[in-house]
Amino acid sequence: MTQTQPTKAAWALRLISVLKDHPNGLARRTAIDAVRRQAVKDNIAIADEFDRTIQYAFNSHNAQSLVFRSLAMPADADLFYPVGRKGSGVWGLHEERAAVWVRKHS
């Protein structure tokens, strides 16, 4: 049986589920590893580019990212942010925005 890869929105949902319990954020590696553990537990195949996929989910929902800006989204529509400063290596979640986004995409 062939497994299909989750959509980009599904990876963002998984990242939200990891970050929501960490109001001070999580180190990038810790967040990616937690999403990986969720995916393995749910029997989702992990592609070679898994880390890049999760990084893209973060970037495409982070107003400080060039990826986000290329999508022409309003700055207040982002879900994730770098804790402290861009490039800090710690990822945070805008919880209220994420709650709205989850209701819309679940």
Buried (B, 14 or more C-beta within 10 A) or exposed (E): EEEEBBEEBBBBBBBBBBBEEBEEBBBBEBBBBBBBEBBEEEEBEBEEEBBEBBBBBBBBBBBBBEBBEEEEBEEEBBBBBBBEEEEBBBBBBBEEBBBEBBEEEE
